[in-house]
C-alpha cells in the first residue's frame, strides 16, 4: 500500500454499522467492506455457529476491536432489541443499519407461493421485521444525524461500495 493511501481517512472511520443477516453472502461482504473502510461492525444471524465463524474471519482481517457479533432472529422482538442494545453497549453509537435478513420459504415459481407463506414468512420477516428493526435503531441513528430513513437497498446503494476485481458492484 502506498504511503498516500495510508494517510487518507477511511470513509467510515469512526462510524458503527449494525448488520442483520450478515454471516455469509451479501451481508458478510457488506460487513467486510464497511470494516475495511474503517467502520466498527456488529454482525448478526440466527445461528450462533454462523455468527462465531463470521466474527472470527472478520476479526482476523480487521481486528478484534472492530468486529463483534450476536444472535438475532429479526422476527423476534427480544432479539431485535438485544441487537441494538448490545451494539450501543459495545460501540457506543449506531450510524449505519443494514437489514439483509430475509426469507424465501417457497422454492420454485413465485405464483405458487401460498397465502400462508406470504403472510407468515415473507411479509412477517422481510417487511414487518425490517420496519421494526428500523424503529429500534432510529433513535440512535437520529442522534448521530442520520434522521432520514431509506429502504435497506437504497441505504446500501447510497453508502457502500463492494468491489470485485476492482469494479464497483453496489454504489
C-alpha positions as CSV (number, residue, x, y, z in Angstrom):
1,X,0.0,0.0,0.0
2,X,1.4,3.4,-0.9
3,X,2.0,6.0,1.8
4,X,-0.6,8.3,0.3
5,X,-3.2,5.5,0.7
6,X,-2.3,5.1,4.3
7,X,-2.7,8.8,5.0
8,X,-6.2,9.0,3.5
9,X,-9.1,9.0,6.0
10,X,-11.2,5.9,5.6
11,X,-14.7,6.7,4.5
12,X,-16.4,5.0,7.5
13,X,-13.8,5.7,10.2
14,X,-15.5,6.5,13.5
15,X,-18.8,5.0,12.3
16,X,-20.6,2.0,13.7
17,X,-22.6,-0.3,11.4
18,X,-25.2,-2.8,12.7
19,X,-26.0,-5.6,10.2
20,X,-28.7,-8.2,10.3
21,X,-28.2,-11.3,8.1
22,X,-24.5,-10.7,7.8
23,X,-22.7,-14.0,8.3
24,X,-22.4,-15.0,4.7
25,X,-23.1,-13.9,1.2
26,X,-24.0,-10.3,0.5
27,X,-24.4,-9.4,4.2
28,X,-21.0,-10.7,5.0
29,X,-19.5,-8.8,2.0
30,X,-21.1,-5.6,3.2
31,X,-19.8,-6.1,6.7
32,X,-16.3,-6.9,5.4
33,X,-16.3,-3.8,3.2
34,X,-17.6,-1.5,6.0
35,X,-14.9,-2.8,8.3
36,X,-12.2,-2.4,5.6
37,X,-13.4,1.2,5.2
38,X,-13.0,1.9,8.9
39,X,-16.3,1.1,10.5
40,X,-16.8,-0.9,13.6
41,X,-19.3,-3.6,12.7
42,X,-21.8,-5.6,14.7
43,X,-23.0,-8.6,12.7
44,X,-25.9,-10.9,13.4
45,X,-27.6,-14.0,12.2
46,X,-30.0,-16.6,13.6
47,X,-27.4,-19.3,14.4
48,X,-24.5,-18.9,16.9
49,X,-22.2,-21.1,14.9
50,X,-22.6,-18.8,11.9
51,X,-22.0,-15.7,14.0
52,X,-18.9,-17.2,15.5
53,X,-17.4,-18.3,12.2
54,X,-18.1,-14.9,10.5
55,X,-16.8,-12.9,13.5
56,X,-13.6,-15.0,13.7
57,X,-13.0,-14.4,10.0
58,X,-13.7,-10.7,10.1
59,X,-11.6,-10.2,13.2
60,X,-8.6,-11.9,11.6
61,X,-8.9,-9.3,8.8
62,X,-9.9,-6.2,10.7
63,X,-9.0,-6.7,14.3
64,X,-10.9,-7.8,17.4
65,X,-11.8,-4.2,18.4
66,X,-13.6,-3.6,15.1
67,X,-15.9,-6.6,14.8
68,X,-18.5,-8.2,17.1
69,X,-21.5,-10.4,16.6
70,X,-24.6,-11.6,18.2
71,X,-27.5,-13.9,17.5
72,X,-30.5,-12.1,16.2
73,X,-33.6,-13.5,14.6
74,X,-35.2,-10.4,13.2
75,X,-38.6,-11.9,13.5
76,X,-38.2,-11.9,17.4
77,X,-38.8,-8.6,19.2
78,X,-36.4,-9.5,22.0
79,X,-33.6,-10.4,19.5
80,X,-34.0,-7.0,17.7
81,X,-33.9,-5.1,21.0
82,X,-30.8,-7.1,22.1
83,X,-29.0,-6.5,18.8
84,X,-29.4,-2.7,19.2
85,X,-28.7,-2.6,22.9
86,X,-25.6,-4.8,22.6
87,X,-24.4,-2.6,19.7
88,X,-24.7,0.5,21.8
89,X,-23.1,-1.2,24.8
90,X,-20.1,-2.4,22.8
91,X,-19.6,0.5,20.4
92,X,-21.4,3.5,21.9
93,X,-23.4,4.5,18.8
94,X,-25.1,3.4,15.6
95,X,-24.5,5.3,12.3
96,X,-25.4,2.6,9.8
97,X,-28.1,0.0,9.8
98,X,-28.2,-2.8,7.2
99,X,-31.0,-5.3,7.3
100,X,-30.0,-8.0,5.0
101,X,-32.0,-10.7,6.8
102,X,-34.8,-12.2,4.8
103,X,-36.5,-15.5,4.0
104,X,-37.9,-17.2,1.0
105,X,-39.8,-20.3,2.1
106,X,-41.1,-21.1,-1.3
107,X,-38.9,-22.8,-3.8
108,X,-39.9,-22.5,-7.4
109,X,-42.3,-20.1,-9.0
110,X,-43.4,-17.1,-7.1
111,X,-47.0,-17.6,-8.3
112,X,-47.1,-21.0,-6.5
113,X,-46.3,-19.3,-3.1
114,X,-49.2,-20.0,-0.7
115,X,-51.1,-17.3,1.2
116,X,-49.7,-18.6,4.5
117,X,-46.1,-18.5,3.2
118,X,-46.6,-14.9,2.1
119,X,-48.2,-13.8,5.4
120,X,-46.2,-15.8,7.9
121,X,-42.8,-15.9,6.4
122,X,-42.2,-13.4,3.6
123,X,-44.2,-10.4,4.9
124,X,-43.5,-11.0,8.6
125,X,-39.7,-11.3,8.2
126,X,-38.9,-9.4,5.0
127,X,-41.2,-6.4,5.6
128,X,-42.6,-6.2,9.2
129,X,-39.4,-7.2,11.0
130,X,-37.3,-4.9,8.9
131,X,-39.6,-1.9,9.8
132,X,-39.5,-2.9,13.5
133,X,-35.7,-3.1,13.4
134,X,-35.5,0.4,11.9
135,X,-37.8,1.6,14.7
136,X,-35.4,0.1,17.3
137,X,-32.4,1.7,15.8
138,X,-33.9,5.0,14.7
139,X,-33.3,7.0,18.0
140,X,-29.6,6.2,17.8
141,X,-29.4,6.9,14.1
142,X,-31.2,10.2,14.5
143,X,-29.0,11.2,17.5
144,X,-26.0,10.9,15.2
145,X,-27.5,13.0,12.4
146,X,-28.9,10.2,10.3
147,X,-32.6,11.0,10.8
148,X,-33.7,10.4,7.2
149,X,-34.6,6.8,6.7
150,X,-34.3,5.0,3.4
151,X,-35.2,1.5,2.4
152,X,-32.4,-1.0,3.1
153,X,-31.5,-1.5,-0.5
154,X,-31.4,2.3,-1.1
155,X,-29.2,2.7,2.0
156,X,-26.8,0.1,0.8
157,X,-26.7,1.5,-2.7
158,X,-26.1,5.0,-1.4
159,X,-23.4,4.2,1.2
160,X,-21.5,1.1,0.4
161,X,-19.2,0.1,-2.4
162,X,-18.4,-3.5,-2.8
163,X,-15.7,-4.2,-5.2
164,X,-15.0,-7.3,-7.1
165,X,-12.0,-7.3,-9.4
166,X,-11.7,-3.5,-8.9
167,X,-15.2,-2.8,-10.3
168,X,-17.9,-1.3,-8.1
169,X,-20.9,-3.6,-7.8
170,X,-23.1,-1.6,-5.4
171,X,-23.0,2.2,-5.0
